[in-house]
Amino acid sequence: MPALLHPARLPRPALLVTALLLSACGGEAPPPVPAAAPAPPTEAAPAAAPAARQLDTAALKARAAASLAANRLYAPAGDNAVEDYLELRERLGTEPAVETALVDLAPYVVIGSEQAMAAGAFDEAERLLGLLQRMDAEAPALPRLREALAQARSEAERLAAERAEAERRAAEAAARQPRPTETVATAPVPAATAPAPAPPPASAPARAPAAASGLPAPAPAALPATPAPGTASREAPASPPPAPAPGSAAAAPRALLSRVPPRFPEAAQRRRLEGEVELLLTIAADGSVEGVDVLRAEPPGVFDREAVLAARRWRYAPAEGRSTARVVLTFRRPD
């Protein structure tokens, strides 16, 4: 086999081998095609090409020439010039035109195998090396290409193992991520336990003696001042549920059906902090948490956000009306 040629110096196999085939069949070779002549149009390969052994020799020669003209030198598998000429060599023996065609196509197969290895298509590279060995079992490039393919496979397996190990370590690190522990301090508080209205002023009997004595009645005691809008304490819910009618029974505690644990903040983990957050939840009739107020946070501003985000996703048992619940979430670092 000749030494590997640079692609720019390789002959046009379609013209060269067609001339050789015509010469082998008794015809005359066509005149050289001028450099400026347009290349023959490329036809698409049939969807299901017949196997080489299914064609007679004349049809196989014609298909080999057509594959060269369409630049199907060594691919796709089963419908390319190299495989057709290998089948012709098995039928015809050492026919000069067939041997010349295989010698001229060998450098293209070498280049194709190198390109397949560079693209990571190791199975395709292995197929092309098998064709090259059938073309010339003593091809000088074969040992080098097989060694390069083995190294490329080994390197790809090493990289895949490194990626798998990195993913495994990432999964273990995520599993070791500290999880907060939460405790429910009290059972849900019904709406009837909302702050009671201020007591009324002194009763009429307390003012009766003054009225009976003819003295002017003392001024009634001042009512407790009602907080102005926006000045309510942090303990009060943002939208307090309506109080039940006088004499009605207190609402039963709501059962907690689904509880999402809060995430332990990374900043607190780095600072090795622990603490707890007390929340006042406003629970809708369907059991969803529609309001969360922070009543107490120790230390302030560290665990509040994660506690509120988790509590908003909790779910209580449905009831006829709204209710509230006080809960305490405790954040402890794992040992």
C-alpha positions as CSV (number, residue, x, y, z in Angstrom):
1,M,0.0,0.0,0.0
2,P,1.4,3.5,-0.8
3,A,2.2,5.9,2.0
4,L,-0.6,8.1,3.3
5,L,-1.2,11.1,1.1
6,H,-2.2,14.5,2.1
7,P,-6.0,15.1,1.2
8,A,-5.1,17.9,-1.1
9,R,-2.9,15.6,-3.1
10,L,-5.2,12.7,-3.4
11,P,-6.6,11.9,-6.9
12,R,-10.2,12.2,-7.7
13,P,-11.3,8.6,-7.2
14,A,-14.5,8.9,-9.2
15,L,-12.7,9.8,-12.4
16,L,-9.7,7.5,-11.9
17,V,-11.5,4.3,-11.0
18,T,-14.2,4.8,-13.6
19,A,-11.4,4.9,-16.2
20,L,-9.9,1.8,-14.7
21,L,-13.2,0.0,-14.8
22,L,-13.9,0.9,-18.4
23,S,-10.4,-0.3,-19.3
24,A,-10.9,-3.6,-17.5
25,C,-14.2,-4.1,-19.3
26,G,-12.7,-3.6,-22.7
27,G,-13.8,0.0,-23.2
28,E,-11.7,3.1,-23.7
29,A,-11.0,5.5,-20.9
30,P,-12.8,8.9,-21.2
31,P,-10.7,11.9,-22.0
32,P,-9.4,13.9,-19.0
33,V,-11.9,16.4,-17.6
34,P,-10.7,20.0,-17.6
35,A,-10.1,21.5,-14.2
36,A,-12.9,24.0,-14.7
37,A,-15.5,21.4,-15.6
38,P,-18.3,21.1,-13.1
39,A,-18.4,18.0,-10.9
40,P,-21.2,15.5,-11.6
41,P,-24.3,16.1,-9.5
42,T,-24.5,14.2,-6.2
43,E,-27.4,11.8,-6.0
44,A,-28.9,10.8,-2.7
45,A,-28.3,7.2,-1.6
46,P,-31.3,4.9,-1.8
47,A,-33.2,4.4,1.5
48,A,-32.4,0.7,1.5
49,A,-29.6,-0.3,-0.8
50,P,-29.3,-4.0,-1.7
51,A,-26.4,-5.9,-0.2
52,A,-23.4,-6.3,-2.4
53,R,-23.8,-10.1,-2.6
54,Q,-27.3,-9.6,-4.0
55,L,-26.0,-7.9,-7.2
56,D,-24.4,-9.5,-10.2
57,T,-20.9,-8.4,-11.1
58,A,-22.0,-5.9,-13.8
59,A,-24.5,-4.2,-11.4
60,L,-21.9,-4.2,-8.6
61,K,-19.3,-2.5,-10.8
62,A,-21.9,0.1,-11.8
63,R,-22.8,0.8,-8.2
64,A,-19.2,1.1,-7.2
65,A,-18.7,3.7,-9.9
66,A,-21.8,5.6,-8.8
67,S,-20.7,5.5,-5.2
68,L,-17.4,7.1,-6.2
69,A,-19.2,9.8,-8.2
70,A,-21.5,10.5,-5.2
71,N,-18.5,10.6,-2.8
72,R,-19.7,7.6,-0.9
73,L,-16.2,6.3,-0.5
74,Y,-16.5,4.3,2.7
75,A,-19.9,5.3,4.2
76,P,-22.7,4.6,4.8
77,A,-22.0,1.1,5.9
78,G,-23.3,-1.4,3.3
79,D,-23.5,1.1,0.4
80,N,-20.1,2.5,-0.4
81,A,-17.3,2.1,-3.0
82,V,-14.9,0.3,-0.6
83,E,-17.2,-2.5,0.3
84,D,-18.3,-2.9,-3.3
85,Y,-14.7,-3.2,-4.5
86,L,-13.9,-5.6,-1.8
87,E,-16.8,-7.8,-2.9
88,L,-15.6,-7.5,-6.5
89,R,-12.1,-8.6,-5.5
90,E,-13.6,-11.7,-3.8
91,R,-15.4,-12.6,-7.0
92,L,-12.8,-11.6,-9.6
93,G,-9.6,-12.2,-7.7
94,T,-6.7,-9.8,-8.4
95,E,-8.2,-7.8,-11.2
96,P,-6.0,-4.8,-11.9
97,A,-8.8,-2.3,-12.0
98,V,-10.2,-3.4,-8.7
99,E,-6.9,-3.6,-7.0
100,T,-6.0,-0.1,-8.2
101,A,-9.3,1.2,-6.9
102,L,-8.7,-0.2,-3.4
103,V,-5.2,1.1,-3.3
104,D,-6.4,4.6,-4.2
105,L,-9.2,4.5,-1.7
106,A,-7.1,3.3,1.2
107,P,-5.8,6.8,2.2
108,Y,-9.4,8.0,2.4
109,V,-10.3,5.2,4.8
110,V,-7.2,6.1,7.0
111,I,-8.3,9.7,7.1
112,G,-11.9,8.8,7.8
113,S,-10.9,6.6,10.8
114,E,-8.8,9.4,12.2
115,Q,-11.7,11.8,11.9
116,A,-14.0,9.4,13.6
117,M,-11.6,8.9,16.5
118,A,-11.3,12.7,16.9
119,A,-15.1,13.0,17.0
120,G,-15.4,10.2,19.6
121,A,-17.2,7.9,17.1
122,F,-15.2,4.9,18.2
123,D,-17.5,2.2,16.7
124,E,-17.3,3.9,13.3
125,A,-13.5,4.1,13.6
126,E,-13.4,0.4,14.4
127,R,-15.5,-0.4,11.3
128,L,-13.2,1.6,9.0
129,L,-10.1,-0.1,10.5
130,G,-11.8,-3.4,9.7
131,L,-12.3,-2.3,6.1
132,L,-8.6,-1.1,5.9
133,Q,-7.5,-4.5,7.1
134,R,-9.6,-6.3,4.5
135,M,-8.1,-3.9,1.8
136,D,-4.5,-4.6,3.0
137,A,-3.8,-6.7,6.1
138,E,-0.2,-5.4,6.1
139,A,-1.1,-1.7,5.8
140,P,1.6,0.3,7.6
141,A,-1.0,2.6,9.2
142,L,-3.0,-0.2,10.8
143,P,-0.8,-0.7,14.0
144,R,-0.7,3.1,14.6
145,L,-4.4,3.6,14.1
146,R,-5.3,0.6,16.3
147,E,-3.1,1.9,19.1
148,A,-4.6,5.4,18.7
149,L,-8.1,4.0,18.9
150,A,-7.3,2.0,22.0
151,Q,-5.8,5.2,23.7
152,A,-8.8,7.3,22.6
153,R,-11.2,4.7,24.1
154,S,-9.2,4.5,27.3
155,E,-9.2,8.3,27.6
156,A,-12.9,8.5,27.0
157,E,-13.6,5.9,29.7
158,R,-11.3,7.7,32.1
159,L,-13.1,11.0,31.6
160,A,-16.5,9.3,31.9
161,A,-15.3,7.7,35.2
162,E,-14.2,11.1,36.5
163,R,-17.5,12.7,35.6
164,A,-19.4,9.9,37.4
165,E,-17.1,10.2,40.5
166,A,-17.7,14.0,40.5
167,E,-21.5,13.5,40.3
168,R,-21.3,10.9,43.1
169,R,-19.4,13.3,45.3
170,A,-21.8,16.1,44.6
171,A,-24.7,13.9,45.6
172,E,-23.0,12.9,48.8
173,A,-22.2,16.5,49.6
174,A,-25.9,17.4,49.0
175,A,-26.9,14.5,51.3
176,R,-24.6,15.9,54.0
177,Q,-26.2,19.3,53.8
178,P,-27.3,20.2,57.3
179,R,-31.1,20.0,57.7
180,P,-32.9,22.1,60.3
181,T,-35.0,20.5,63.0
182,E,-38.5,22.0,63.6
183,T,-40.8,21.6,66.5
184,V,-44.4,22.7,66.8
185,A,-44.6,24.6,70.0
186,T,-48.4,24.6,70.4
187,A,-51.5,23.2,68.8
188,P,-53.3,25.5,66.3
189,V,-55.0,28.4,68.0
190,P,-58.6,28.9,67.0
191,A,-59.9,32.2,65.8
192,A,-61.8,32.7,69.1
193,T,-58.5,33.2,70.9
194,A,-57.8,36.4,69.0
195,P,-57.1,39.4,71.3
196,A,-60.4,40.3,73.1
197,P,-61.8,43.8,72.8
198,A,-61.1,46.3,75.5
199,P,-63.4,46.0,78.6
200,P,-66.2,48.6,78.7
201,P,-66.0,51.6,81.1
202,A,-67.2,51.5,84.7
203,S,-70.7,50.0,85.0
204,A,-73.8,52.2,85.8
205,P,-74.1,51.0,89.4
206,A,-70.7,52.5,90.1
207,R,-72.1,55.9,89.1
208,A,-75.5,55.6,90.8
209,P,-74.4,57.0,94.2
210,A,-73.2,60.2,92.6
211,A,-76.5,60.6,90.7
212,A,-78.6,59.9,93.8
213,S,-76.7,62.5,95.8
214,G,-77.4,65.2,93.2
215,L,-73.7,65.6,92.6
216,P,-72.4,65.8,89.0
217,A,-71.6,62.3,87.7
218,P,-67.8,61.7,87.4
219,A,-66.5,61.4,83.9
220,P,-66.2,57.8,82.7
221,A,-62.8,56.1,82.6
222,A,-61.0,56.6,79.4
223,L,-61.1,53.7,77.0
224,P,-57.8,52.1,76.0
225,A,-56.4,53.8,72.9
226,T,-57.0,51.9,69.7
227,P,-53.7,51.5,67.7
228,A,-53.5,53.5,64.6
229,P,-53.4,51.7,61.3
230,G,-49.8,50.3,60.7
231,T,-48.8,50.4,64.3
232,A,-50.1,46.9,65.3
233,S,-47.7,44.7,67.2
234,R,-45.7,42.0,65.5
235,E,-47.8,39.4,67.4
236,A,-51.0,40.4,65.6
237,P,-51.7,38.7,62.2
238,A,-51.6,40.9,59.2
239,S,-55.3,40.2,58.5
240,P,-56.9,38.9,61.7
241,P,-59.8,36.5,61.2
242,P,-63.2,37.6,62.4
243,A,-64.1,36.7,66.0
244,P,-66.9,34.2,66.5
245,A,-70.3,35.5,67.6
246,P,-70.8,35.8,71.4
247,G,-71.7,32.5,73.0
248,S,-70.5,30.3,70.1
249,A,-68.1,27.4,70.7
250,A,-64.4,27.8,70.1
251,A,-63.1,26.3,66.9
252,A,-61.3,22.9,67.3
253,P,-57.5,22.8,66.6
254,R,-56.6,22.2,63.0
255,A,-54.7,19.1,62.1
256,L,-51.4,19.7,60.2
257,L,-51.6,17.4,57.2
258,S,-48.5,18.4,55.3
259,R,-45.4,20.1,56.6
260,V,-42.5,21.3,54.5
261,P,-39.2,21.5,56.5
262,P,-37.3,24.7,56.2
263,R,-33.9,24.9,54.7
264,F,-30.9,25.6,56.9
265,P,-29.3,28.9,55.7
266,E,-25.8,28.5,54.3
267,A,-24.8,31.7,55.9
268,A,-25.8,30.4,59.3
269,Q,-24.0,27.1,58.7
270,R,-20.8,29.0,57.9
271,R,-21.2,31.1,61.0
272,R,-22.1,28.0,63.1
273,L,-25.3,29.7,64.3
274,E,-28.4,28.1,65.8
275,G,-31.7,29.6,66.8
276,E,-35.5,29.5,66.5
277,V,-38.4,31.4,65.0
278,E,-41.9,31.7,66.4
279,L,-44.6,32.3,63.8
280,L,-48.3,33.1,63.8
281,L,-50.0,31.4,60.9
282,T,-53.4,32.5,59.4
283,I,-55.1,29.4,58.0
284,A,-57.8,29.6,55.4
285,A,-60.9,27.4,55.4
286,D,-59.4,25.1,52.8
287,G,-56.4,24.5,55.0
288,S,-53.8,26.6,53.1
289,V,-51.7,29.0,54.9
290,E,-52.6,32.5,53.7
291,G,-50.6,34.6,56.1
292,V,-47.4,34.2,58.1
293,D,-46.2,36.7,60.8
294,V,-42.9,36.5,62.6
295,L,-43.5,36.9,66.3
296,R,-40.0,36.2,67.5
297,A,-36.7,35.3,65.9
298,E,-33.4,34.4,67.7
299,P,-31.1,35.6,66.4
300,P,-33.0,38.2,64.4
301,G,-32.8,38.2,60.7
302,V,-31.0,34.9,60.3
303,F,-33.6,32.1,60.1
304,D,-36.8,34.3,59.5
305,R,-36.9,34.0,55.7
306,E,-36.5,30.3,55.5
307,A,-39.0,29.7,58.3
308,V,-41.7,31.9,56.5
309,L,-41.0,30.3,53.1
310,A,-41.5,26.8,54.5
311,A,-44.6,27.6,56.6
312,R,-46.4,29.1,53.6
313,R,-46.3,25.7,52.0
314,W,-47.9,23.9,54.9
315,R,-51.4,22.4,54.7
316,Y,-53.9,22.0,57.5
317,A,-57.2,20.1,57.6
318,P,-60.2,22.0,56.1
319,A,-62.6,23.8,58.4
320,E,-65.7,26.0,58.2
321,G,-63.7,29.2,58.7
322,R,-60.3,30.8,59.1
323,S,-58.1,30.1,62.2
324,T,-54.6,30.9,63.5
325,A,-51.8,28.7,64.8
326,R,-48.6,29.6,66.7
327,V,-45.6,27.4,65.8
328,V,-41.9,27.5,66.7
329,L,-39.3,26.3,64.3
330,T,-36.0,25.3,65.9
331,F,-32.8,25.4,63.8
332,R,-30.1,23.1,65.0
333,R,-26.9,22.2,63.2
334,P,-26.2,18.5,62.8
335,D,-23.5,17.0,65.0
